[in-house]
Amino acid sequence: YGLSYMGHLSEALTEAGVATWSVEYRRVGNQGGGWPGTFEEVARAADHLRTIAKTYPLDLNQVVAVGHSAGGHLALWLAARKLLPKDSPVYSPDPLPLRGVVSLAGVTDLRRDGTACDTNVSQLMGGAAKEKAAIYNQASPIELLPLGIPSAIVQGSTDHIIPLAMAEDYADAAKKKGDDAKLVVIEKAGHFEVVDPKSFAWEAVREEVLALLKTSVPAKSK
């Protein structure tokens, strides 16, 4: 998957008054993709907003990371990278602060089996969790709690790619660590309705993003 299918979500948020910055990165199969290259590029892309803000009127105090599926994992990881140890290959001394994060059917626990992405996770990390425990600890969102910022974990109840139980367990773990974590379960939604502005799930997703931005934008008339 590339950028194109998330373009509809970006356009819908732009119409709601939100500046969007859709991030591309090397993936498994690309030279340099996986750990740590993929993570380095996502981090650099977020920090590059500081440069873009010199040209465009962006409010860098209101940045929310939003991602879907594998991107939901990376959005949560962006929110947590300030917690990485200094000896990590993806450590940054001054990461761009986030106001909040929205994970849309995201992979919240890289060690968890039972998803349609189990093989992809081991490819991304360069091996199984038992073999690469140290880097899994630096890459798996649930291992990096608490984030210290609000989060919305949005999940369809009938998602057969990322199970609802993963989202529930992550939200519970985040709350126990003191995070302001909100689990939003969209009944009868699968894996892709949450990123489709024409689906019945979109209004809930839109409202979670705007709530984290503390933005009040009336819904467009239909």
Disulfide bonds with the S-S distance in Angstrom:
none
